[in-house]
Amino acid sequence: MDTTPPAVPAPDSSPRGSGHAAWPAASLLDAGVFSAERVKAEREQAYFNDLYLLAPVAYFVLGLDGVIVQLNLVAAELFGLPRERPGHVLFRTYVHEAFRHDFDQFVERVLNSSEPQRIQLQVRLRPEAREAGLPVSLLGSADPNGQALRLVLEQAEGKLAALERSEERFRRIVHSAEEGIWEIDAQALTSFVNPKMAHMLGCQIEDMLGRPLAAFMDEEGRAILERNIARRQDGIVERHEFKFLRRDGSALWATLATNPIFDAAGTYLGALALVSDITAQREASGRIWQQANFDQVTGLPNRHMFLDRLHNETRRAKREGACLALLFIDLDNFKQVNDSLGHEKGDILLRQAARRISERVRATDTVARLGGDEFTVILVGVGQLAGIERVVQELVTALAMPFALDDDSAQVSASVGVALYPADAEAAETLLRHADQAMYAAKNAGRNAYRYFTPALQQAAELRRNTVREMRLALTQEQFEVHYQPIVSLRDGAIARAEALLRWRHPLRGLLAPAEFIGFAEANGLITDIGDWVFRQAVCQAQQWQTAYGAGFQISINKSPVEFRGDAALYQGWPEYLRREGLAPGAIVIETTEGVLLDEARQVGERLRQFRTMGLALALDDFGSGQTSLACLQKFDIDFLKIDRSLVGALGQGDAGLALCEAIIALAQRLGLKVVAEGVETALQRDLLRAAGCDYAQGFLFAGALPARQMERLLAAQPTA
């Protein structure tokens, strides 16, 4: 309904109009003229008077002084005023105190505007009462003559009610919020916290009120807070991470999104902060950072953090004109400990080794584990070699002491390489590579030793890298060859078997013996691929020679100790390959050394049993040069003993050499083993061995290692049985 106050003639003071409010507007008709037009006007006036009096909303007419001049029935009943003579009553006295300023501005807008104005406020039905106000809506317009103010009042929700409901809604949100809410005053004292905030800190709300915000932070947080107080007073909205201290002393990591509070004059009153608990995220982030930068077994910096520190230390040394030493430590024989006692005991040894290393350097130095059994140490600010020498010697001595591993014990040693900055290298990566090369030099020198980097080591390292790269190429380009050395039966002089010996026909260096490259292959793991290739070549050759020269012909292949510790999956395809080539497994003999049998690594025993399960024959090479026990010979079901060439070489030079060979042959016969004598170079040696009962012999007396075609010519030249 349009409730704009109607512009109507004011009721007159005639008897008919008695009891009706008089309007301040002048009559449209001249009172002195009585005519049909006057009658019509009076009827219209009466009609509008009735509309005004009986309207369902409250109508008021105010003078310019704000006094209620006229009001209708609803207005009179609402305010409890007599309609006919309301008296000298100011409408403003009925306006709630909180809205009087708004009302005054509203009146001014009405008087200065040609359009109706609206406002929502609260009125009191009795000015002297202190009850809550009644929300109303006022629509006001000025009299056309500018002498009065006409108001229409409708009940409506007012500002206070809306404010109260808003405050109640805010209270519910604040008290049920999943985030902490913290308000401080201008002195950074706590003026409000919600229950969630108090719970996050393990406190009661009343225990927090009035206390400084800084009282709940650690020292670093207090310092950050102090720095940001001025910024907050400048109106800057900020977001920071802080470490709070809970009541029980534990840490609460939280983000504070802070908004400053100002009054109308721009005075800083305090701040309101939304506090989010990020403790779980921070701890998870810390764990991720820990895992990314520290070794999980020893707790030392890992390769990533070590390289970062090495770069930083070399840069600082360059700025300060200082020197540093980089130690590269490798634990000798650690793999055997891991293989024989298990990884759990191996981890215990690594932790103890890390502690021994750390205890012998300064807190300013860096100890790191690169991986496996490799550690590094950055010695900063070193002045003289004597100081470095002392530290390295202490480390070598300490790491050679036995390690107690719960109910077991183990003993390893350390090979240490030393590279100096800036003497050996200025770039961090180069310095690390040089220390690694020096470590390998220490290992090659017999282990349990240390070596300094020299340019010669760099040359050796380059040779090693180039050789490995060329060997990979040799496998794909068929540069490797298998030569065969005959093994002769001493009973009848016939070639009964052959030993397969690897050769490398290098395109530039010519034909290379294994001693020139096999060590590089073992160090880089390439030996397993080469060994597999030799096996398949030997199988094909044995099958051909068995077909041509008898089913009993055998070929022996050598297996490196490294291959025995390799993955068993490497050999799973061998039985199928033997079947496909139509060769009985016993035609292939696996030769290994005494050192392999003495190796306590679990994989060694598993590999020997794996070969035996396949049906392959086993031979023990270089017997008599080591400390093989009789138990090992029985445990691994050996088929052949090969007498070491050093014992064979002593034959004919005294009784002792012959006695040793005779004892070995007798022992083998008692155990049911066949005996092969290596390195036979004279007829006398052959005759003495035959007389002692030796089964087979090989050496330059018969032939050296021959290409397959030459070997076949020897086989073809033998008289057939």
C-alpha positions in Angstrom: 0.0 0.0 0.0 1.3 3.5 -0.8 1.6 5.2 2.6 2.9 8.5 1.3 1.1 11.2 3.4 -1.7 12.6 1.1 -1.8 16.2 0.2 -5.4 17.0 1.3 -7.2 20.0 2.6 -7.2 20.5 6.3 -10.3 19.7 8.2 -12.3 22.8 9.1 -13.6 23.9 12.5 -17.3 23.7 11.6 -19.7 21.6 13.7 -19.4 18.8 11.2 -15.7 18.9 11.6 -15.9 19.0 15.3 -13.8 16.3 16.7 -11.6 16.2 13.6 -8.1 17.5 13.5 -7.6 20.9 11.9 -5.1 21.0 9.0 -2.7 23.8 8.7 -3.2 24.1 4.9 -5.6 26.8 3.7 -9.0 25.9 2.3 -9.3 25.8 -1.4 -12.7 27.5 -1.4 -13.6 30.9 -0.3 -15.6 30.6 3.0 -17.8 33.5 1.9 -19.0 31.9 -1.2 -21.8 29.3 -0.8 -22.4 27.4 -3.9 -22.4 23.8 -5.4 -18.7 24.0 -5.6 -18.4 24.6 -1.8 -20.7 21.6 -1.1 -18.5 19.4 -3.3 -15.4 20.6 -1.7 -16.7 19.9 1.8 -17.7 16.4 0.8 -14.2 15.8 -0.5 -12.7 17.3 2.6 -14.8 15.0 4.8 -13.8 12.0 2.7 -10.1 12.7 3.1 -10.5 13.5 6.8 -12.1 10.0 7.3 -9.2 8.4 5.4 -6.7 10.2 7.5 -8.4 9.4 10.8 -9.1 5.8 10.1 -5.8 4.8 8.4 -4.2 1.6 9.7 -0.9 3.4 10.2 0.0 6.3 12.5 -0.1 9.8 10.9 1.5 12.8 12.5 1.8 16.4 11.6 4.7 18.3 13.3 5.4 21.9 13.5 8.8 23.3 12.6 9.6 23.1 16.2 9.0 19.4 16.3 5.8 19.7 18.4 3.0 17.2 17.5 0.3 19.4 15.9 -2.1 16.7 14.7 -2.3 12.9 14.8 -4.8 10.2 13.7 -6.5 7.6 15.8 -3.7 4.9 15.4 -1.1 7.5 16.3 -3.0 8.7 19.4 -3.6 5.2 20.6 0.0 4.2 20.0 1.5 7.1 22.0 -1.4 7.4 24.5 -2.1 11.0 23.6 -5.4 12.7 23.3 -6.2 13.1 19.6 -8.0 16.4 19.9 -5.6 18.3 22.0 -2.3 16.5 22.2 -0.7 19.4 24.1 2.9 20.7 23.7 4.5 17.4 23.0 7.8 17.0 21.1 7.8 13.9 18.8 11.6 13.6 19.5 10.9 12.7 23.1 9.4 9.5 21.9 12.5 8.6 19.9 14.9 6.2 21.6 18.0 8.0 22.9 20.3 5.8 20.6 18.4 7.1 17.5 17.8 10.8 18.3 20.9 11.9 16.4 19.7 9.9 13.4 16.2 11.4 13.7 17.5 15.0 13.7 19.4 14.3 10.5 16.3 12.7 9.1 14.2 15.8 9.8 16.8 18.0 8.2 16.7 15.8 5.0 12.9 15.9 4.9 12.8 19.7 5.1 15.4 20.1 2.4 14.0 17.6 0.0 11.1 17.6 -2.3 11.0 13.8 -2.2 9.7 11.6 0.8 12.5 10.3 3.1 12.5 7.1 5.0 14.3 6.0 8.2 14.3 3.0 10.6 14.6 3.7 14.3 13.1 2.8 17.7 10.6 4.8 19.7 9.5 4.5 23.3 5.7 4.5 23.7 6.2 6.3 27.0 9.0 8.8 27.1 9.7 8.3 30.8 9.8 4.5 30.5 13.1 2.6 30.2 11.8 -0.3 28.3 13.3 -1.5 25.0 12.3 0.6 22.0 9.7 -0.4 19.4 11.3 -0.8 16.0 9.5 1.5 13.5 9.8 2.8 10.0 9.2 6.6 9.5 8.2 8.1 6.1 8.4 11.8 6.1 7.6 14.7 3.7 7.5 18.5 4.1 4.3 20.5 3.8 4.2 22.3 0.5 4.3 25.6 2.3 7.3 24.5 4.3 5.5 25.1 7.6 5.0 21.6 8.8 6.3 18.0 8.7 4.1 15.1 7.9 5.1 11.6 9.2 3.8 8.1 8.6 4.9 5.6 11.2 4.8 1.8 10.7 6.1 -0.8 13.0 9.3 -2.3 11.7 12.5 -3.9 12.9 14.8 -1.2 14.1 18.5 -0.6 14.4 18.8 -1.9 18.0 16.9 -5.0 17.3 19.0 -5.7 14.2 22.1 -4.9 16.1 21.1 -7.2 19.0 20.3 -10.0 16.6 23.5 -9.4 14.7 25.4 -9.4 18.0 23.7 -12.7 19.0 24.6 -14.2 15.7 28.2 -13.0 16.1 28.3 -14.5 19.6 27.1 -17.9 18.3 29.6 -17.9 15.4 32.5 -16.8 17.7 31.7 -19.4 20.4 31.2 -22.3 18.0 34.1 -21.3 15.6 36.7 -24.0 14.8 39.4 -21.2 14.7 40.7 -19.3 17.7 39.7 -15.6 18.0 41.8 -13.3 20.1 41.3 -9.6 20.7 43.9 -7.3 22.3 43.7 -3.7 23.3 46.0 -0.9 22.4 48.5 -2.1 25.1 48.4 -5.7 23.5 46.6 -7.0 26.6 44.0 -9.7 26.0 40.5 -8.3 26.0 38.6 -11.2 24.5 39.2 -14.8 23.5 36.7 -17.4 22.3 36.5 -20.9 23.9 38.4 -22.5 21.0 41.4 -20.2 21.5 41.5 -21.0 25.2 41.2 -24.7 24.5 44.0 -24.5 22.0 46.3 -23.2 24.7 44.9 -25.5 27.4 43.8 -22.4 29.5 40.6 -21.1 31.0 39.2 -17.9 29.4 39.4 -16.0 32.6 43.1 -16.9 33.1 43.9 -15.2 29.7 42.0 -12.0 30.0 44.1 -9.0 30.9 47.4 -10.8 30.1 49.8 -9.7 27.4 49.6 -11.6 24.1 53.4 -11.9 24.4 53.1 -13.9 27.6 51.9 -16.9 25.6 54.7 -16.8 23.0 58.3 -18.0 23.0 61.2 -15.5 22.8 61.3 -15.5 19.0 57.6 -14.8 18.8 57.8 -11.9 21.3 60.5 -10.3 19.1 58.4 -10.6 16.0 55.4 -9.2 17.9 57.4 -6.2 19.1 58.5 -5.5 15.6 54.9 -5.5 14.2 53.2 -3.5 16.9 54.0 -0.2 15.1 52.9 -1.7 11.7 49.6 -2.8 13.2 49.0 0.8 14.5 49.6 2.0 11.0 46.6 0.0 9.9 48.5 -2.8 8.2 46.7 -6.2 8.0 49.3 -8.9 8.7 49.6 -12.7 8.7 52.4 -14.4 10.6 53.3 -17.8 12.0 54.0 -17.9 15.8 55.1 -20.5 18.2 52.8 -20.3 21.3 53.5 -22.2 24.5 50.6 -24.2 25.9 49.9 -24.3 29.6 51.6 -27.7 29.8 54.7 -26.3 28.1 54.1 -28.0 24.7 54.4 -26.0 21.5 51.4 -24.7 19.6 52.3 -23.4 16.1 49.7 -21.1 14.7 49.1 -18.5 12.1 47.7 -15.1 13.2 45.7 -13.1 10.6 45.5 -9.7 12.4 43.2 -6.8 11.7 43.7 -3.5 13.5 40.8 -1.7 15.2 40.3 2.1 15.1 37.6 4.4 16.5 35.8 7.0 14.4 38.6 9.5 15.1 41.2 7.1 13.8 42.7 6.2 17.2 44.2 2.7 17.5 42.1 0.7 19.9 43.7 -2.7 19.5 43.5 -5.7 17.1 41.4 -8.7 16.3 43.2 -11.9 15.3 42.0 -15.1 13.7 44.3 -17.9 15.0 44.7 -21.2 13.1 46.4 -24.2 14.6 49.1 -25.4 12.2 51.0 -27.6 14.6 50.2 -30.8 12.8 51.1 -29.3 9.4 54.3 -27.8 10.9 55.3 -31.2 12.4 54.6 -33.0 9.1 56.6 -30.4 7.3 59.4 -30.8 9.8 59.3 -34.5 9.3 59.5 -34.1 5.5 62.4 -31.6 5.9 64.1 -34.0 8.3 63.7 -36.9 5.9 64.9 -34.8 2.9 68.0 -33.6 4.7 69.1 -36.2 7.3 70.0 -39.9 7.1 67.3 -42.0 8.8 69.7 -44.5 10.2 72.4 -42.4 11.8 70.7 -39.0 12.1 73.6 -37.4 10.3 73.1 -34.9 7.4 72.5 -36.9 4.2 74.0 -36.3 0.8 71.6 -33.4 -0.1 72.4 -31.4 3.0 76.1 -32.3 2.9 76.5 -30.9 -0.6 74.7 -27.8 0.4 77.1 -27.3 3.4 80.1 -28.1 1.2 79.1 -25.4 -1.2 78.6 -22.9 1.6 81.9 -23.8 3.3 83.9 -23.5 0.1 82.3 -20.1 -0.6 83.0 -18.9 2.9 86.6 -20.2 2.7 87.1 -18.3 -0.5 85.8 -15.1 1.1 87.9 -15.4 4.1 91.0 -16.8 2.4 90.8 -19.9 4.5 91.5 -23.6 3.9 89.3 -26.7 4.6 89.8 -30.5 4.3 87.3 -33.0 3.0 87.5 -36.5 4.2 85.9 -39.4 2.4 85.5 -42.5 4.6 84.5 -45.9 3.4 84.0 -48.8 5.9 86.0 -51.8 4.7 84.1 -55.2 4.8 80.9 -53.6 6.0 78.9 -55.5 3.3 80.1 -58.8 4.8 78.7 -57.7 8.2 75.4 -56.8 6.6 75.2 -60.0 4.7 76.2 -62.3 7.6 74.5 -60.6 10.6 71.6 -58.9 8.8 70.7 -55.3 8.0 69.5 -54.6 11.6 72.9 -55.3 13.0 74.5 -53.4 10.1 72.4 -50.4 11.0 73.7 -50.6 14.6 77.2 -50.6 13.4 76.6 -47.6 11.1 75.1 -45.6 14.1 78.1 -46.5 16.2 80.5 -45.6 13.4 78.7 -42.2 13.0 79.1 -41.6 16.7 82.8 -42.4 16.7 83.4 -40.1 13.8 81.4 -37.2 15.3 83.2 -37.5 18.7 86.6 -37.0 17.0 85.8 -33.7 15.2 84.7 -30.3 16.3 81.1 -29.0 16.6 81.9 -26.6 13.7 82.8 -29.4 11.4 80.3 -31.4 9.4 79.9 -35.2 9.5 77.5 -36.7 6.9 76.5 -40.1 5.6 76.4 -40.2 1.8 74.8 -43.7 1.7 75.8 -47.3 2.3 79.0 -47.4 4.2 80.3 -44.0 3.0 80.8 -41.0 5.3 82.2 -37.6 4.7 83.7 -35.0 7.1 84.2 -31.3 6.3 87.1 -29.9 8.5 86.8 -26.1 8.4 89.5 -23.6 9.2 92.4 -26.0 9.0 95.8 -24.4 9.1 98.5 -27.2 9.0 98.6 -30.7 7.6 99.6 -31.9 11.1 96.1 -31.1 12.4 94.4 -32.9 9.6 96.8 -35.9 10.0 96.0 -36.2 13.6 92.2 -36.3 13.0 92.5 -38.8 10.2 94.7 -41.1 12.2 92.3 -41.0 15.1 89.4 -41.9 12.8 91.2 -44.8 11.2 92.2 -46.1 14.7 88.7 -45.6 16.2 86.9 -47.3 13.3 89.2 -50.4 13.4 88.1 -51.1 17.0 85.5 -53.9 17.4 81.8 -53.0 17.3 79.4 -54.5 19.9 76.2 -55.4 18.1 73.8 -56.5 20.9 74.7 -60.2 21.3 77.1 -60.1 18.3 80.3 -58.3 17.5 82.0 -57.2 14.3 85.2 -55.6 13.2 85.6 -53.4 10.1 88.2 -50.9 9.1 88.2 -47.6 7.3 89.8 -46.4 4.1 90.0 -42.6 4.1 90.6 -40.2 1.3 91.6 -36.6 1.9 91.3 -33.6 -0.5 92.2 -30.0 0.4 90.6 -26.7 -0.5 91.8 -24.8 -2.4 95.0 -26.8 -3.1 93.3 -29.8 -4.8 90.1 -28.1 -6.1 88.0 -25.0 -5.7 84.7 -26.3 -6.9 82.7 -28.4 -4.3 81.9 -31.2 -6.7 85.5 -31.5 -7.9 86.7 -31.5 -4.3 84.3 -34.4 -3.5 85.4 -36.4 -6.5 89.1 -36.0 -5.6 88.4 -37.1 -2.0 86.6 -40.1 -3.4 89.6 -41.0 -5.6 92.0 -40.7 -2.7 89.7 -43.0 -0.7 90.0 -45.7 -3.5 93.7 -45.3 -3.4 93.7 -46.0 0.3 91.5 -49.1 -0.3 93.7 -50.4 -3.0 96.7 -49.9 -0.7 95.4 -52.6 1.6 92.6 -50.8 3.4 92.6 -49.5 7.0 94.6 -46.6 5.7 94.4 -43.1 4.4 95.7 -41.3 1.3 95.8 -37.7 0.1 94.7 -36.7 -3.3 97.4 -36.4 -6.0 97.2 -35.6 -9.7 98.2 -39.2 -10.4 95.0 -40.3 -8.7 93.1 -38.1 -11.0 94.7 -39.8 -14.0 93.9 -43.2 -12.5 90.3 -42.2 -11.9 90.0 -41.0 -15.5 91.5 -44.3 -16.7 88.9 -46.2 -14.6 86.0 -44.1 -15.9 87.1 -44.5 -19.5 87.7 -48.2 -19.1 84.3 -48.8 -17.7 82.7 -46.8 -20.5 84.7 -48.8 -23.1 83.7 -52.1 -21.5 80.0 -51.3 -21.8 80.7 -50.6 -25.4 82.7 -53.8 -25.8 79.8 -55.9 -24.6 77.5 -54.5 -27.3 80.2 -54.6 -30.1 81.4 -58.1 -29.3 84.9 -57.1 -28.5 85.2 -59.7 -25.7 86.5 -63.1 -26.5 86.6 -66.4 -24.6 90.0 -68.3 -24.9 90.4 -71.8 -23.6 93.3 -73.4 -21.7 93.4 -77.2 -22.0 93.1 -79.4 -18.8 94.9 -82.6 -19.5 94.3 -86.0 -17.9 97.5 -87.2 -16.3 96.4 -90.8 -16.7 96.5 -90.8 -20.5 97.5 -87.3 -21.5 94.2 -86.5 -23.3 92.5 -83.1 -23.1 89.5 -83.9 -20.9 88.4 -80.4 -20.0 89.2 -76.7 -20.6 89.1 -73.5 -18.6 87.3 -70.5 -20.2 89.4 -67.4 -19.8 88.2 -63.9 -20.8 90.1 -61.6 -23.2 89.2 -58.2 -24.5 90.3 -57.3 -28.0 90.5 -53.6 -27.5 90.4 -51.6 -30.8 93.4 -49.4 -29.7 95.2 -51.3 -27.0 95.1 -54.8 -28.5 94.3 -58.0 -26.7 93.9 -57.4 -23.0 94.2 -59.9 -20.2 91.6 -59.8 -17.3 94.1 -58.3 -14.9 93.9 -55.0 -16.9 90.2 -54.5 -16.7 88.4 -57.0 -14.5 88.9 -55.0 -11.3 87.1 -52.0 -12.9 84.2 -54.3 -13.9 83.9 -55.6 -10.3 84.0 -52.1 -8.8 81.2 -50.9 -11.1 78.9 -54.0 -11.2 79.5 -54.7 -14.8 81.1 -58.0 -13.9 77.7 -59.6 -13.6 76.8 -58.8 -17.2 80.2 -60.0 -18.4 80.0 -63.2 -16.3 76.6 -64.0 -17.8 77.9 -63.5 -21.3 80.9 -65.8 -20.6 78.6 -68.5 -19.2 76.4 -68.5 -22.4 79.5 -68.6 -24.6 80.9 -71.6 -22.6 77.6 -73.4 -22.9 77.5 -73.1 -26.7 81.2 -74.2 -27.0 80.8 -77.1 -24.6 77.8 -78.4 -26.5 79.8 -78.3 -29.8 82.8 -80.0 -28.4 80.8 -82.7 -26.6 79.1 -83.5 -29.8 82.4 -83.7 -31.6 84.8 -85.2 -28.9 82.7 -87.0 -26.4 79.9 -86.3 -23.9 82.3 -86.1 -20.9 84.0 -82.9 -22.0 83.7 -80.0 -19.4 84.4 -76.3 -19.5 85.2 -74.4 -16.3 84.3 -70.7 -15.9 85.6 -68.4 -13.1 83.2 -66.5 -10.9 84.3 -63.3 -9.1 83.5 -62.9 -5.4 81.4 -59.9 -6.4 79.2 -62.2 -8.5 78.5 -64.5 -5.6 77.1 -61.5 -3.6 74.9 -60.4 -6.5 71.2 -60.9 -7.1 70.0 -64.5 -7.4 67.7 -63.5 -10.2 70.7 -63.0 -12.5 71.1 -66.8 -12.7 67.5 -67.9 -12.9 67.6 -68.1 -16.7 70.6 -70.5 -16.7 68.8 -73.8 -16.4 66.5 -72.9 -19.3 69.4 -71.8 -21.4 71.2 -75.2 -20.8 68.0 -77.1 -21.7 67.6 -75.0 -24.9 71.2 -75.7 -26.0 70.8 -79.4 -25.1 73.7 -79.5 -22.7 73.8 -81.4 -19.4 74.4 -78.9 -16.5 77.4 -81.0 -15.3 79.3 -80.0 -18.4 79.8 -76.5 -16.8 82.1 -76.2 -13.8 82.0 -73.1 -11.6 85.4 -72.1 -10.3 85.8 -70.0 -7.2 88.5 -69.1 -4.8 89.1 -70.1 -1.1 88.2 -66.5 -0.1 84.7 -67.0 -1.3 84.2 -70.1 0.8 85.5 -68.3 3.9 83.1 -65.4 3.2 80.4 -65.5 5.8 77.9 -63.5 3.7 74.6 -65.2 3.4 74.4 -64.7 -0.4 77.7 -66.7 -0.9 76.3 -69.9 0.6 72.9 -69.4 -1.2 74.7 -68.9 -4.5 76.8 -72.0 -4.2 73.7 -74.0 -3.3 71.9 -72.5 -6.2 74.6 -73.6 -8.6 74.6 -77.1 -7.1 70.8 -77.3 -7.4 71.1 -76.4 -11.1 73.4 -79.4 -11.5 76.5 -77.4 -12.2 79.9 -78.8 -10.9 82.0 -76.8 -8.4 85.7 -76.3 -8.3 87.9 -74.7 -5.6 90.6 -72.7 -7.3 94.0 -71.7 -5.8 93.8 -74.3 -3.1 96.7 -74.2 -0.6 97.2 -70.4 -0.8 94.6 -69.6 1.8 93.0 -71.0 4.9 90.1 -73.1 3.7 88.8 -75.5 6.3 87.8 -79.1 5.7 84.4 -78.2 6.9 84.0 -75.8 4.0 84.9 -78.5 1.5 82.2 -80.8 2.9 79.6 -78.0 3.4 79.5 -76.9 -0.2 79.9 -80.2 -1.9 83.0 -79.4 -4.0 83.8 -81.6 -7.0 87.3 -80.4 -7.9 90.4 -79.1 -6.0 92.8 -77.0 -8.0 96.3 -76.9 -6.4 97.7 -73.4 -6.4 100.5 -72.7 -8.9 102.8 -71.6 -6.1 102.9 -75.1 -4.7 103.3 -76.7 -8.1 106.1 -74.3 -8.9 108.0 -75.6 -5.8 108.0 -79.2 -7.1 111.5 -80.5 -7.8 113.1 -77.9 -5.5 113.0 -79.9 -2.3 111.0 -82.4 -0.4 108.7 -79.9 1.2 106.9 -78.9 -2.0 106.3 -82.5 -3.0 105.1 -83.4 0.5 102.5 -80.6 0.5 101.2 -81.6 -3.0 101.0 -85.3 -2.0 99.1 -84.4 1.2 96.5 -82.3 -0.7 96.0 -85.1 -3.3 95.6 -87.7 -0.6 93.1 -85.5 1.3 91.1 -84.9 -1.9 91.0 -88.6 -2.7 89.7 -89.3 0.9 87.0 -86.8 0.3 86.1 -88.1 -3.1 87.3 -85.0 -4.9 89.2 -84.8 -8.2 92.5 -82.8 -8.2 93.7 -80.4 -10.9 97.3 -79.0 -10.7 97.7 -75.4 -12.0 100.8 -73.8 -13.5 102.5 -77.0 -14.7 105.4 -75.9 -16.8 108.0 -78.8 -16.7 107.9 -82.5 -17.5 109.3 -83.1 -14.0 106.4 -81.4 -12.3 104.0 -83.4 -14.5 105.7 -86.7 -13.6 105.8 -86.0 -9.9 102.1 -85.0 -9.9 101.2 -88.1 -11.8 103.1 -90.3 -9.4 101.4 -88.7 -6.5 98.0 -89.6 -7.9 96.9 -86.2 -9.3 94.0 -86.5 -11.8 94.5 -83.4 -14.1 97.0 -80.7 -14.9 97.0 -77.5 -16.8 99.8 -75.1 -17.7 102.2 -73.9 -20.4 103.7 -77.4 -20.6 100.6 -78.4 -22.4 99.3 -75.0 -23.8 98.4 -71.5 -22.8 95.0 -69.9 -23.3 94.0 -70.4 -26.9 91.2 -69.0 -29.1 88.4 -71.5 -29.7 89.6 -72.4 -33.2 93.2 -73.2 -32.0 91.7 -75.2 -29.1 89.6 -77.1 -31.5 92.7 -78.0 -33.6 94.3 -79.5 -30.5 91.2 -81.5 -29.7 91.0 -82.7 -33.3 94.6 -83.8 -33.3 94.1 -86.1 -30.3 94.0 -89.8 -31.1 90.4 -91.1 -30.8 89.7 -93.8 -28.3 
